[in-house]
């Protein structure tokens, strides 16, 4: 049986708290023996994640930052690198939308568009650029995995800003993979479908419900997404870079257009209502 061994690696997981994809990724990396740096904007969520990780007998350090704040995002890699002695694997999970940001294009607000981009692509660029620069200087290679979405693969009805941001994540991932290939740095993305996490479930008849109307397929467990990220970060994917791995139970193969009238009835008349 092939096993993934991260015992000599340091992994930074951004968006590690809350019991969703980030938490599942953190657990899977800890089980593989990685030294863990876990980051979230909530210290309590970080502490809960650290408690779980410590149960696997690996070192775990916590970092608190609001990645939508450009100043804080610019300081993250320096802080982690100095405390951990380097970073071998970076996973950017933090992202998403708020319920009020699901709306028709004509009802959207400029500030919501900017906020969605800051959370889903702005910090990803900053952290990848900073860790990539340090990996190049260190000349030891590394792996980066960014979280995209099936919403970036096709149209994203009523969450257009999110779909555009995730499409940008995939484009940026490809460019970094090409530029950094000579330095042994692999950069990939994962595009999940509908994932049932605690944060999504808390929306009630919010984005999770809208997505169910769109795709009609089962929601995925966060651990299913974590498995793909674990693979892409490991030596099993040593020849894989610049790719987006879709994990969606077949969602991207479907066509949601026939259900749009039903979905439209769920939309607020104005953003924020």
C-alpha positions in Angstrom: 0.0 0.0 0.0 1.4 3.4 -1.0 1.6 5.8 1.9 2.1 9.6 1.9 4.9 10.7 4.2 5.2 14.3 5.2 7.4 13.8 8.2 10.2 16.1 6.9 7.8 18.8 5.6 6.3 22.0 7.0 2.8 22.8 5.8 0.9 26.1 6.0 -2.9 25.7 5.8 -4.7 29.0 5.4 -8.3 28.8 6.6 -7.7 25.8 8.8 -10.5 26.3 11.4 -14.2 25.9 11.4 -14.6 22.2 10.7 -14.8 22.5 6.9 -12.3 21.8 4.1 -9.4 23.6 5.9 -9.9 21.5 9.0 -10.1 18.3 7.0 -6.9 19.2 5.1 -5.1 20.0 8.4 -6.1 16.6 9.8 -5.0 14.7 6.7 -1.6 16.5 6.6 -1.1 15.9 10.3 -1.9 12.2 9.9 0.8 12.1 7.2 3.3 13.5 9.7 3.7 17.1 8.5 4.8 19.8 10.9 1.8 22.1 10.8 1.3 25.9 10.7 -2.4 26.6 10.9 -3.9 30.0 10.1 -7.3 31.4 10.6 -8.8 34.8 11.5 -10.4 33.4 14.6 -8.0 32.4 17.5 -10.6 30.1 19.0 -11.0 28.1 15.8 -7.2 27.9 15.6 -6.9 26.6 19.1 -9.5 23.9 18.4 -7.7 22.8 15.3 -4.4 22.7 17.1 -5.8 20.5 19.8 -6.9 18.0 17.1 -3.5 18.1 15.3 -1.6 17.6 18.5 -3.4 14.3 18.9 -1.4 13.0 15.9 1.9 13.7 17.7 3.1 16.4 15.3 4.2 20.0 16.0 1.5 22.6 15.4 1.8 26.4 15.5 -1.1 28.7 15.2 -1.3 32.1 13.3 -4.1 34.6 13.4 -4.6 37.0 10.4 -7.4 38.6 8.4 -6.2 37.7 4.9 -8.6 40.3 3.4 -6.5 42.9 5.0 -3.6 43.5 2.6 -1.2 44.6 5.4 -1.8 41.4 7.4 -1.6 39.2 4.3 1.7 40.8 3.4 3.1 39.8 6.8 1.9 36.2 6.9 4.7 34.3 5.1 7.4 36.2 6.9 5.8 35.4 10.3 5.3 31.7 9.5 8.7 31.2 7.8 10.6 32.7 10.7 8.8 30.6 13.3 8.7 27.4 11.4 12.1 27.6 9.7 10.6 27.4 6.2 7.5 26.3 4.3 7.4 23.2 2.0 3.7 23.1 1.3 1.2 25.9 1.1 -2.6 25.3 0.9 -4.9 28.3 0.4 -8.3 27.2 1.5 -9.7 30.5 2.9 -12.5 31.9 0.7 -16.2 31.9 0.1 -19.1 34.3 0.0 -21.7 35.7 2.4 -25.4 35.0 2.0 -26.1 38.6 0.9 -23.5 38.4 -1.8 -25.7 35.9 -3.7 -27.7 38.1 -6.0 -28.4 39.0 -9.6 -25.6 40.8 -11.4 -27.8 44.0 -11.7 -28.5 44.0 -8.0 -24.9 43.6 -6.9 -22.9 46.2 -5.0 -19.4 47.3 -5.8 -18.2 46.8 -2.3 -19.4 43.2 -2.3 -17.6 42.5 -5.5 -14.4 43.9 -4.1 -14.8 41.9 -0.8 -15.3 38.7 -2.7 -12.2 39.2 -4.7 -10.1 40.1 -1.7 -11.2 36.9 0.1 -10.9 34.6 -2.9 -8.0 35.8 -5.1 -6.3 38.9 -3.5 -4.6 37.1 -0.6 -3.9 34.1 -2.7 -1.7 36.2 -5.0 0.1 37.8 -2.1 0.8 34.6 -0.2 1.8 32.6 -3.3 4.1 35.4 -4.4 5.8 35.6 -1.0 6.2 31.9 -0.4 7.3 31.3 -4.1 10.0 34.0 -3.7 11.4 32.3 -0.6 11.2 28.8 -2.1 13.2 30.0 -5.1 15.8 31.5 -2.9 16.0 28.3 -0.9 16.3 26.2 -4.0 14.5 23.2 -2.5 11.3 23.3 -4.4 7.8 23.0 -2.9 4.1 22.6 -3.5 1.2 25.1 -3.5 -2.4 24.1 -3.8 -5.1 26.8 -4.2 -8.8 26.3 -3.7 -10.9 27.1 -6.8 -14.5 26.0 -7.5 -16.7 24.5 -10.1 -18.2 28.0 -10.2 -15.1 29.2 -11.9 -15.3 26.5 -14.6 -18.5 27.7 -16.1 -21.3 30.3 -15.4 -22.0 31.1 -11.8 -25.6 32.3 -11.7 -26.3 34.6 -8.9 -22.8 34.4 -7.5 -20.9 35.9 -10.4 -18.2 37.7 -8.4 -17.3 34.4 -6.7 -17.2 32.5 -10.0 -15.0 35.2 -11.5 -12.6 35.2 -8.6 -12.3 31.4 -8.7 -11.6 31.5 -12.4 -8.9 34.0 -11.6 -7.4 31.5 -9.1 -7.1 28.8 -11.8 -5.5 31.2 -14.2 -3.0 32.5 -11.7 -2.3 28.9 -10.7 -1.3 28.0 -14.3 0.9 31.0 -14.6 2.8 30.3 -11.4 3.2 26.7 -12.4 4.9 27.8 -15.7 7.1 30.5 -14.2 8.2 28.4 -11.2 8.7 25.0 -12.9 12.4 25.6 -13.3 12.7 25.9 -9.5 10.9 22.6 -8.7 7.8 24.4 -7.4 4.5 22.8 -8.3 1.3 24.8 -8.2 -2.1 23.2 -8.6 -5.7 23.9 -7.7 -8.7 21.9 -6.6 -12.2 22.8 -7.8 -14.9 21.4 -5.4 -18.5 21.2 -6.1 -21.1 21.6 -3.3 -19.5 20.8 0.0 -21.5 20.4 3.2 -19.3 22.2 5.8 -20.5 23.7 9.1 -20.2 27.2 7.7 -22.3 26.4 4.6 -24.9 24.5 6.7 -25.3 27.6 8.9 -26.7 29.5 5.9 -29.9 27.5 6.0 -31.6 28.4 2.7 -28.6 30.3 1.5 -25.9 29.4 -0.9 -25.9 25.7 -0.1 -29.6 25.5 -0.9 -29.2 27.5 -4.1 -26.3 25.2 -5.2 -28.5 22.1 -4.5 -31.2 23.6 -6.8 -28.5 24.2 -9.4 -26.8 20.8 -9.5 -29.2 18.3 -8.0 -26.3 16.1 -6.9 -25.1 15.1 -3.4 -23.0 17.4 -1.3 -19.5 16.3 -0.7 -17.8 15.8 2.6 -14.8 18.1 3.3 -12.6 15.0 3.7 -13.2 14.2 0.0 -11.7 17.5 -1.0 -8.9 17.1 1.5 -7.9 13.8 -0.2 -7.3 15.5 -3.5 -5.3 18.3 -1.9 -3.2 15.7 0.0 -2.5 13.9 -3.3 -1.5 17.1 -5.2 0.9 18.1 -2.3 2.6 14.7 -2.2 5.3 13.0 -4.3 2.6 10.9 -5.9 1.8 14.1 -7.9 5.5 14.9 -8.6 4.7 15.3 -12.3 1.5 17.3 -11.8 1.6 21.1 -12.0 -0.6 23.8 -13.4 -3.7 21.6 -13.1 -7.1 22.0 -11.6 -8.5 18.8 -10.1 -12.3 18.9 -10.1 -13.9 17.1 -7.1 -17.6 17.5 -7.5 -19.4 14.1 -7.8 -20.0 14.8 -11.5 -21.5 18.3 -11.1 -19.4 20.0 -13.8 -20.7 17.4 -16.3 -24.3 18.7 -15.9 -26.2 21.6 -17.3 -28.0 23.8 -14.7 -29.8 26.1 -17.2 -33.1 24.3 -16.9 -33.4 25.0 -13.2 -32.6 28.8 -13.4 -36.2 30.0 -13.0 -36.6 28.0 -9.8 -33.3 29.4 -8.5 -34.2 32.9 -9.5 -37.2 32.8 -7.2 -34.9 32.3 -4.2 -32.9 35.5 -4.9 -33.4 38.7 -2.9 -34.7 41.7 -4.8 -31.6 43.7 -3.7 -28.2 42.7 -2.4 -28.2 42.7 1.3 -31.9 42.3 1.8 
